[in-house]
Amino acid sequence: MILPVILSGGSGSRLWPVSREHYPKQFLNLHKDDVSLLQEAALRLKDVANAGAPIIVCNEEHRFLVAEQMQQVGFKGSQIILEPCGRNTAPALAIAALAAAEVNVEAELLVMPADHVIKDVTAFSDAVEKGHTLSQQGKLVTFGITPASPHTGYGYIKRGSALSEGFAVEAFVEKPDLAAAESYLKTGDYLWNSGIFLFKASSYLEALKQYAPDILTSCQAAYQARTEDMDFLRIEAASFAQCRNESIDYAVMEHTKQAAVVPMSPGWSDIGAWDALHELRSIEDKQSGNVVHGDVMLHETQNSLVYSDSRLVAAVGVKDLIIVETDDAVLVADRHQAQDTKLIVNALKAAGRKEFQSHQQVYRPWGHYRTMVLTDSFQVKEIVVNPGGKLSLQMHHHRAEHWVVVQGTAQVTQGEGHGDISKLRSFLLSEDESTYIPLGTVHCLENPGVIPLKLIEVQTGSYLGEDDIVRYNDKYGRE
């Protein structure tokens, strides 16, 4: 049995402003228009022999996004493990291995990041089959990408002596400068480090016990104290927080004598930054080398990526640029410095600005909302509630709300006095009908229909922050 493990952490900061902390790149349709990168990762498992339903490791903030996107592509039985905080890949895989060992300690874990692209799924599944032979021998297998260029944005693996279906790993190498990368390419002995692995759960746990026992001890304590929350497996926070932040490469792979690498050329990309997306899609227009998305007009523009999320973007007489537009931010960058976009994100964090964290459209387990107008004294939002979706029974200390239904049917539950939940009444609102929720009134909004409920909300008050919410109960288990 192969138990796939999809690692869905990370914020994709080098793909800002489209990728944000609350809605990072793995949930975006960057490679294909009809599926996200996470969904693409899950779907490629259908071509892998003996692969079961995947285990997905993600953070607390993204749990409902993961669940919804997996259900959309037919993976309803996937186990979703929630990390209380980010601790890198070695602890994340320790938790996954402990969970898999309860099913079958000899099960093999096929570890894949959620945000990679693999064009040739057959080549990938063939490589997994070769890795399976080595994994059965107790090897800790990684998959190396045959390099197509002297790339300086990837780590490298130097292959050693030949094995039955691959090579022993001689060394892991950090991201090189250009001269070193060119020398690696000439030797033919170096592969790009894909971050994809295959090994028995027992082999990995044993390696942790030998080379990183502190990580194993913390993860065992966190896993043993786990709780189930609806469809999620919640890891105990205090023990997991004590675990050191370490990648599997540093914690295990650089130390073990059992590391093996299987070369493959499946059209792989980690889409680490906008230049990688340009390389991935520029083949669509070989003459100009341009990549466009959305409402874009170009004139005498070459080798550029122009991405429009909401408005018309026009470019005239430019080359080698990255131009990305969203409804609250615009990025213009030299294509060869796309990796430095992360520095802008760091600056936004340091300045306490929200643009690094969320879009104007914010996703919730019940649907989403989009801020249309925001001032010091009022805010206008578009709210979309999915069929069967229900907001928490809640109250606000500092704002009143006026709702106008523009599509579907709303079921509104409303109290009578300030913070009074003893007398609640429910009523329905149809299109073009409205209601007023006074400041301090307990209320709830629900979509009892079969089509999305859309309404316009006008908030007025002295404070309009999202933290002005007192929840009395919530079907999604949010505090």
N, C-alpha and C positions, 0 to 999 in steps of 0.2 A: 504494500500500500504506500502511495505517495500522498502525503498531506501538504498541500501548498500553504505557504505562509506569505501573505501580502502585507508588507510594511507600509502603512499609510500615514506616516508622520511627516514632519517637515512643513515649512511654510512657503517654499518656492520663491524666496525673496528676490532672486535674480530675474524673475519674470514679472516683477511689479511694473505697472499698476494693475495688470489683469489678475495676477495671483496675489492674494492677500492672506494674512494670517488666519482669518476666520473662513476663508474659502480659497485654499491654495490650489496649486496647479493640478494635483491628481484628480480633482473634481471637475476640471475644465475639459472642453472638447477642443484640444489644441491640435491633435493629429488627425482625427476623423470628426466630421461634423455631427455624427449621430450618437457617438459614445464618448464618455470621458476617458482619461488615461487609466483611472482605476477600473472602469468597466472593461476596457481593452485588455488589461492585465488578467482579469478574471476569465474573460472569454477565450483567451489563448490556451487556457488550461484544458479546454475540451479536446484539444489535439494531443495532450500528454497522456500516455498510456498509464492506466491504473491510478489516475489522480482523483482524489476525493474532493468534497466541498472545501473551499479554502478557509483557513483561519486568518482573520484580518486583525492586525494590531494597529490601533489608532488612539488618538488622544480624546479626552472627554468632550472637548468642544465639537468634534466632528462626528460623534457617534450616530446621530440621526441622518446626516448626509450619507455616511457609509451604508447604513441600513437601507435607505431609500434607493440609492444608486445600485446596490447589489440586487434588490428585489426587481428593479426595472429590467435587468438582464437575466432574470430567472434563477438567481442564487438566493433562495429563501431559507436554506438551512445552514448558512455560514455562521460560524462562531465568531463573534466580535469581542475582542479583548480590549479593555480600556486601560490605557496607561494614565495614572494620576499625574505624571509629569514626564517630560522627555529625558531619557537617560541613554540615548543612542542605541545602536543595533545589538550590541552584545547582551544587555539586559532584556531588550524586547524579545530576542530569540530565546533567551533562557526561559522566559514566561511561556512562550509558544511551545518550547520543547517539553516543559513540565506538563502543559495541557495535553500535548500529543501523547506523552508517555502514559497518561491515564487510559488512553484508548489502546495503544500498542507501543511499547517502549522501543520496538524494532522498526516502527514506522519511519519512513524517510521524509524529511522536511525539505520541500522545494521552496527556497526563500527568494522572493522577488520584490523589489521596490514597486510601489503602486504607480510611479510617475515616469516609467520608461516606455519607450516605443520599440517594438520588435515587428518589423515588416514581414519577414519570412518565418511564419509560425512553424512550417515543416522543418526548417533548418534548426529551429529552437528545440522542437520536440525530439529530433534526432540526437542533438547534443545532450539532452536530458537522459535519453536512453543510454548513451555512452557513460554519462556520469553515474547512472544507476549501477552499472557494473562495478565501478570503483567504490561507490558508497556502500555496497554490499560487502566489500572487503574491509570496511571500517575507515575508509578515507573520508576526509573533510574536503568536499569537492567545491571548487569555484569555477566559474565559466569566464574565460578570457576572450575578448573580442579581437579578432585579427585586425590590426590597425590599418586604416586607409590613408592616414596622414600623420605628420609629427605633431599630434595634438598636445597642447600644454595644459589643458583643463582636466585631464584624467590622470588618475594613478595608473601605474603599470605593474604587471606581473612578469617576472623573468622565469621562463620555463626551464626545468632541469632535465633529468634523465627521462627517457620514454617509459611509459607504463602501458598496460594492456589497451586502454582506451583514452589515453591522454598523456600527461606529463607530471612528474613531481614538480612542486613549486620550489624554485631555488631562492627567490627573494620577492618581496613586495617593495615597490618603489614609489615614493611620493611624486606628486605632480612635478614634472621636470621643466627646466627652461627649454627654449627652442633648440639650442644646440644639442642638448642631451636627448631630447625627443627625436631629433633627426638621426642621431647615432643609434638609438633604439630601433628605429624603423629599418635602418640598413642591416643590422645584425640578423633580423628575423626571429630573434629569441624572446621578444617582448610582446606582451598582449595588453590591451586596455583592461583595466579592472572594472568589471561590469557591476559588481555588488550583488550578483546572483549566486546562490549556493545550493548544494544538495548534500545532505548527510543524515544518518540515522539520529533520531532524538537521543538515543543512548550514547552515541559517539560524541555528540556535542556536549551533553551534560558531563561526560567523563573528562572531556578536554577542559571544560570550565573548572571542574574539581581540581585538575592538575595545575592549570595556568592562571586561573582567576577565581580562587575559592571564595573570596569576599563577595564577588558578584553573585555567585551561585547561592551563597548563604542568604543574602538579602532578598534575592528573588524567590527562594524557597519559602521564606517567612511571609513575603507579600502574597505569594500564590496560596499558601495554606490558609491565610486569613481572608481569602477572596469572598465576595458576595455576588449573588445574581441579581441583576436589575433589569426586569423585563427580558429582552433578548440579549442583554449584554452581560459580560463577565467583568466585574469591577475588581481590580487589584487593590489590595490594602495599601493606603497611601504612605503611611509613616515608614514602613519597612522599605518600600520601593524608593522613597526619597533618599534613603541612606545609601543607596547603591551608587557607585561612582559612574560617571558619564564616560562610556568607553565604546568604541566600535568593535565589531567582531574581528576586524583585521588586527588591531592593536592587542586586544585581549587574548585572542586564541591563534589566529591564522599565522601570525608572524613567529609564533613559538613552537607550534606543533610540528612533529615530524611526519604527520599523516596528511599534510596538505597536498592536494592534487588539483590540476587545472585541465579543463577540457576546452580547446579552442573552438570558436564558432564564428560564423559570419552571417547573422540573421537580419541584417539591416537594423542594427541597434542604435539607439540614441537615448541619452538620459534627459534630453531637453533641459539642460542645466541653466541655460540663459537664452536670450532672444537670438543670439547668433547661431545657436544650435538649431533653433526652430527654422531659421532662415536656411541653414544647410540642409535640413530635412526636407523642406518644401520648395526650394528654389528650382528644382528640376522641373517644376510645373511650367516655368517660363525660361527656357534655356537662353533665349536671345537677350533678354534684359536682365535676367538674374533677380527679378523682383518677386517678392511674396506679398500678397495682399489679402486682407480679410475685412469684410464688411463694406461699408459705403466709402469707396476710395476712387479717386481720379488722379492719374499720373501723366506727366508730360516730361519727356527727356529725363527720366529717372532710371538709375541703374543700380543693381546689386543692393537693393534696399528692402526692408520689411516695413510695410505700412499696415497697421492694425487699427481698425475703427470699431469701437464697441457700440456707439450710439449716434454719432454725427458724421456728416460728410467730412472726410479728410482729403485734402489735395496737396500734392507735392510737385514742384516744378524745378527742373534743372539740378537735381541733387543726386548723389551717389554714396553708397556705403553708409546709409543711415538706418537707424531703428526709430520708427515713429509709432507710438502707441497711444491711443486715445481711449479714455473711459469717461463716464459722466462726471467725475470729480477730479481727474488728474490727466496730465499729458506728459509723456516721456519722449525726449528727443536725444539720441545717443549715437556716437560713432559705433558702427557695427563691430569694430575690432576692440571696443572697450565695453562691450555689453555685460561682461562679468562684473563690472564696477557698479552696476545698478544696485547691488546690495548695499553699497555705501550710502546711497540716497535713502534706502529703507532704514538703515541705522540712524541716519540724521533725523528722519521723521520720528523714530522712537524717542531719541534724545530730546526732541523738541516737544514731546507730549502730544503730537498730532495723531488723528485717528486714521489718516489715509493709509498707513502701513497695515492696519488691522482689518478694516472692513470696507466693503463697497457701499454705494448708496443703497443698493439692494441687499438686504440682510436676510439670510435664510434661518428659519425656525422649524422645529419638528412639525408644526401645523401648516406651514406654507412659507410665505416671505412677505416682507414689507419693503417699500422704497420711499426714501425721503425725497419729496418734491420741492418743498420750500422750508427753510429753517431760519428763524430770526430769534431775537432774545425773548420775545413774548408769545410767539405762536409758531406752530409747525404743521405742515400738511404732508400726509403720508398716503400712499396707495397700499392697501392691505389685501393680500390674496390668501384665502384659507382653503386648503384642499378639501375635497369631499371627505366627510367624517372627521375633519380636523377640529380641534377645540383649544382655544386659549385658556390659560389658567383662570380660576376664580380669583380676582385680584382687586386691588384698590390703590389709588394714587393720592399722596398727600399734597402735591403741589400743582396738579393740573386737572383741568376738565377736558372732556372729549365730546366731539360731535361726529356721529357716523352717518354717512349717506351711502346706501347700497346702490351700486351701478350694475351688478350682475349677480344672479343667483338669489338664494334665500338665506337670510341670517336668522339664527335663533339667539336671542339676547336674554340673558339672565341679569336681573338688576335688583339691588337692595333699595331700602327706603331712606335710611339715615346714614350719617357719617360713620363708616366702619361697621354698620349693623348687618349681620348675616342671619338674623332671626327671621326676617320677612323678605324672602326672595321671590320674585315673580318672573316668569318666562313668557316671551312673546315672539312672534315671527315678524320679520321685515322683508318685504319684496323690493324689486327694483324701483328706484326713485323714491323710496321711503327712507325716513331718517329717525334718529333718536339722539337724546342728549344725556351724557353721563356727567353729573355734577362732581366737582372736586370732593374726594373722600367717599364716594359711593362705591360699594362693592359691585362688581360686574363680571360678566363672562360672555364671550362670543364664540359661536359654534356654527359649523356648516352642516346642516342635516341633509343637504341635497346631493345630487350626483354630478354636478358641474362645479368648477371652482367658484367660490364666493369672492367677489371683488367689491371693495368699498373704499371710499375716501374718508380719511380721519383728519379732523382739524383739532389740534391740541392747543389750549390756551392756558397760561399760568406763569408763575414766577420761576419755575424750574422744569425743564423738559427732558432731562436725562433719562436714559433707559434704566438706571438703577433706582428710579422712584417707583418701585413696584413692591407691594406687599402681597405675596401669594398665600391664599388660604388652602387651595389644593390644586394639583396639576396632574393630568393623566400621563405626562411624560416623565414624572419623577424628578423634575427640576426643583432645586432648593428655592 
